[in-house]
Amino acid sequence: MVFDQAKSQFGIAKRTDINYGNILTPNIAVQLPDIKGAKVQCLIIYRIIDGQDGGYNVFLVDKGPSEFFILGNYLATEYHEYKIDFYSNVPFDNYTWCWGYHLTHTPVYRANITSNPWQISLSDYSVRIKVKAPNPSTCLALISIYEYSPYVTRHDVSIDFSNLDPSGYYVLPDPIRAYTGAIHHVVSFKDSNGDSGCQNPVATSQTFVTDLEEDPMAIG
């Protein structure tokens, strides 16, 4: 505690004889999305400092779906916040942006300095999906649009009625997930025909936006 005689007020001052320690700066490892037909080849990480834009860095990604990618020598800083965008093509030659589709992004997270590297997992920016299909459907088609871009996926899934939960929902199998920034709807079909997928539609769900607060996210 110090007293400023000129301003007649008290304040807190750091003492030079005390070691307050270093601000912690772990590496960052992010688990890559597994999106049908697309491979993440570039990502952009944004830094937010006290709610203000702290700039961004672009990385070429050399790992596969669901693998962890370490962001080189880029370090997270204690008290700073971060957000990552994922793209389907390589960086610009000057590494100012990414080519390709914007596939998904993480929410803004404050740096976790309790471990090194700080790991951002799929469960931090995606959830599983469960669907309640109306009778007499036996097959579901999940259609997802990513980040309001032209990139769309469709998964045809035969319902395993032996694996319904107590409320009658069927959890779609891995690697199907709902990613941040995507919208989804489900078409229910009466029949399925092997490699041809679902056949004879019977119902369509409303459109759902990915909700990270619900895992698995319910549709129907």
C-alpha positions as CSV (number, residue, x, y, z in Angstrom):
1,M,0.0,0.0,0.0
2,V,1.4,3.4,-0.9
3,F,0.1,7.0,-0.4
4,D,0.3,9.5,-3.2
5,Q,0.9,12.8,-1.5
6,A,0.3,14.9,-4.6
7,K,-3.2,13.3,-5.2
8,S,-4.0,12.6,-1.6
9,Q,-5.0,9.0,-2.3
10,F,-4.0,5.5,-1.5
11,G,-3.1,2.8,-4.1
12,I,-1.5,-0.5,-4.6
13,A,2.1,-0.7,-5.9
14,K,4.2,-3.7,-6.8
15,R,7.2,-4.2,-4.6
16,T,10.5,-4.8,-6.3
17,D,11.6,-7.3,-3.7
18,I,8.8,-9.7,-4.5
19,N,8.8,-12.2,-7.4
20,Y,5.3,-12.2,-8.8
21,G,6.1,-15.0,-11.2
22,N,5.9,-15.4,-14.9
23,I,2.7,-15.2,-17.0
24,L,2.1,-18.7,-18.2
25,T,2.2,-19.4,-21.9
26,P,1.4,-23.0,-22.9
27,N,1.4,-24.4,-26.5
28,I,-2.0,-25.0,-28.1
29,A,-3.2,-28.3,-29.5
30,V,-6.6,-28.5,-31.3
31,Q,-8.4,-31.6,-32.3
32,L,-9.4,-31.3,-35.9
33,P,-13.0,-31.7,-37.1
34,D,-14.1,-34.8,-39.0
35,I,-16.4,-33.5,-41.7
36,K,-17.6,-35.8,-44.5
37,G,-15.8,-35.0,-47.8
38,A,-13.6,-32.2,-46.4
39,K,-10.2,-32.1,-44.8
40,V,-9.0,-29.2,-42.8
41,Q,-5.8,-27.8,-44.4
42,C,-5.7,-24.4,-42.9
43,L,-6.7,-22.7,-39.7
44,I,-6.8,-19.1,-38.4
45,I,-6.4,-18.4,-34.7
46,Y,-7.6,-15.1,-33.3
47,R,-6.3,-13.5,-30.1
48,I,-8.7,-11.3,-28.0
49,I,-7.1,-9.1,-25.3
50,D,-9.4,-7.4,-22.8
51,G,-12.3,-7.7,-25.3
52,Q,-10.3,-6.1,-28.1
53,D,-8.9,-7.6,-31.3
54,G,-5.4,-8.8,-30.7
55,G,-4.6,-10.0,-34.3
56,Y,-4.6,-13.4,-35.9
57,N,-2.2,-16.1,-37.2
58,V,-2.6,-18.5,-40.1
59,F,-1.4,-22.1,-40.1
60,L,-1.0,-24.8,-42.7
61,V,-2.5,-28.0,-41.2
62,D,-0.7,-31.3,-41.7
63,K,-2.8,-33.6,-39.6
64,G,-5.9,-35.7,-40.4
65,P,-9.5,-35.6,-39.1
66,S,-9.8,-36.1,-35.3
67,E,-6.1,-35.8,-34.8
68,F,-4.5,-33.1,-32.6
69,F,-2.6,-30.4,-34.4
70,I,-0.1,-28.3,-32.4
71,L,0.1,-24.7,-33.5
72,G,3.9,-24.6,-33.9
73,N,5.6,-22.2,-31.6
74,Y,2.4,-20.1,-31.1
75,L,1.8,-19.8,-27.4
76,A,-1.4,-19.0,-25.5
77,T,-1.1,-16.2,-22.9
78,E,-2.7,-16.3,-19.5
79,Y,-5.8,-14.0,-19.4
80,H,-6.0,-13.8,-23.2
81,E,-8.9,-15.3,-25.1
82,Y,-8.8,-17.3,-28.4
83,K,-11.0,-18.5,-31.3
84,I,-10.1,-20.8,-34.2
85,D,-11.6,-21.0,-37.7
86,F,-11.1,-24.1,-39.8
87,Y,-10.8,-24.1,-43.6
88,S,-10.9,-26.8,-46.3
89,N,-7.9,-25.5,-48.4
90,V,-4.3,-24.3,-47.9
91,P,-3.2,-20.8,-46.8
92,F,-2.6,-17.9,-49.2
93,D,1.0,-17.8,-50.4
94,N,1.6,-14.9,-48.0
95,Y,-0.3,-16.6,-45.1
96,T,-2.7,-13.7,-44.7
97,W,-5.8,-16.0,-45.0
98,C,-7.1,-19.4,-46.0
99,W,-8.5,-20.7,-49.3
100,G,-11.5,-23.0,-49.4
101,Y,-14.7,-23.4,-47.4
102,H,-15.0,-22.0,-43.9
103,L,-16.1,-25.3,-42.2
104,T,-16.5,-24.5,-38.6
105,H,-15.0,-22.6,-35.6
106,T,-14.5,-22.8,-31.9
107,P,-16.2,-20.5,-29.5
108,V,-14.1,-17.9,-27.8
109,Y,-12.2,-19.5,-24.9
110,R,-9.9,-18.0,-22.3
111,A,-6.5,-19.7,-22.3
112,N,-6.3,-22.8,-20.1
113,I,-2.8,-22.6,-18.5
114,T,-3.2,-25.6,-16.2
115,S,-1.6,-27.9,-18.8
116,N,0.9,-27.8,-21.6
117,P,-0.2,-28.0,-24.3
118,W,-3.6,-26.5,-23.8
119,Q,-5.9,-29.0,-25.6
120,I,-9.0,-27.9,-27.4
121,S,-11.1,-31.1,-28.2
122,L,-13.9,-31.9,-30.5
123,S,-16.3,-31.8,-27.6
124,D,-15.4,-28.1,-27.1
125,Y,-16.9,-27.1,-30.4
126,S,-19.2,-29.9,-31.5
127,V,-21.8,-32.3,-30.1
128,R,-23.3,-35.7,-31.0
129,I,-26.8,-35.8,-32.5
130,K,-29.8,-37.9,-31.5
131,V,-32.9,-38.2,-33.6
132,K,-36.5,-39.4,-32.8
133,A,-37.8,-40.6,-36.1
134,P,-41.6,-41.0,-36.8
135,N,-43.1,-44.3,-37.7
136,P,-42.7,-46.1,-40.1
137,S,-39.2,-44.7,-40.9
138,T,-36.2,-47.0,-40.7
139,C,-33.6,-44.7,-42.2
140,L,-32.5,-41.1,-41.6
141,A,-30.7,-38.6,-43.8
142,L,-28.9,-35.8,-41.9
143,I,-28.2,-32.8,-44.0
144,S,-25.8,-30.1,-42.7
145,I,-24.8,-26.7,-44.1
146,Y,-21.5,-25.4,-42.7
147,E,-21.0,-21.7,-41.7
148,Y,-23.7,-20.6,-44.2
149,S,-21.2,-21.5,-47.0
150,P,-22.0,-23.6,-50.0
151,Y,-20.5,-26.6,-48.3
152,V,-23.2,-29.3,-47.5
153,T,-22.9,-32.8,-46.2
154,R,-25.5,-35.7,-46.2
155,H,-25.2,-38.7,-44.0
156,D,-27.7,-41.6,-44.6
157,V,-28.0,-43.8,-41.5
158,S,-30.1,-46.9,-41.0
159,I,-31.8,-46.8,-37.5
160,D,-30.6,-49.5,-35.1
161,F,-33.8,-50.0,-33.1
162,S,-31.9,-52.1,-30.5
163,N,-30.0,-49.0,-29.5
164,L,-32.7,-46.4,-28.9
165,D,-32.5,-44.5,-25.6
166,P,-35.3,-44.6,-23.1
167,S,-37.0,-41.6,-24.8
168,G,-36.9,-43.3,-28.2
169,Y,-34.0,-41.3,-29.7
170,Y,-31.3,-42.9,-31.8
171,V,-27.8,-41.4,-31.3
172,L,-26.1,-41.1,-34.7
173,P,-22.9,-43.0,-34.9
174,D,-19.4,-41.5,-35.0
175,P,-17.9,-39.6,-36.7
176,I,-21.2,-37.7,-37.3
177,R,-21.3,-34.6,-35.1
178,A,-23.0,-31.2,-35.1
179,Y,-20.3,-28.5,-35.4
180,T,-20.4,-24.9,-34.3
181,G,-21.7,-22.6,-37.1
182,A,-23.6,-25.4,-38.9
183,I,-27.4,-25.8,-39.4
184,H,-29.1,-29.2,-39.8
185,H,-32.3,-30.9,-40.8
186,V,-33.3,-34.5,-40.9
187,V,-35.3,-36.4,-43.5
188,S,-36.9,-39.6,-42.4
189,F,-37.4,-42.5,-44.9
190,K,-39.4,-45.6,-44.9
191,D,-36.7,-47.8,-46.5
192,S,-33.0,-48.1,-47.0
193,N,-31.2,-49.7,-49.9
194,G,-27.6,-50.5,-49.0
195,D,-25.2,-48.3,-51.0
196,S,-28.1,-46.3,-52.4
197,G,-28.9,-44.9,-49.0
198,C,-32.4,-44.0,-47.7
199,Q,-35.4,-44.4,-49.9
200,N,-39.1,-43.3,-49.8
201,P,-39.2,-40.1,-47.6
202,V,-42.0,-39.9,-45.0
203,A,-41.1,-36.8,-42.9
204,T,-38.8,-33.8,-42.6
205,S,-37.7,-32.0,-39.4
206,Q,-37.4,-28.3,-38.9
207,T,-34.0,-26.7,-39.2
208,F,-31.8,-26.8,-36.1
209,V,-28.7,-24.8,-35.3
210,T,-25.9,-26.5,-33.4
211,D,-26.4,-26.2,-29.7
212,L,-23.3,-26.9,-27.6
213,E,-25.3,-26.8,-24.4
214,E,-27.0,-30.1,-25.3
215,D,-24.9,-33.2,-25.9
216,P,-26.2,-35.2,-27.7
217,M,-28.3,-32.5,-29.4
218,A,-31.9,-33.7,-29.9
219,I,-33.6,-33.4,-33.3
220,G,-37.2,-34.5,-33.7
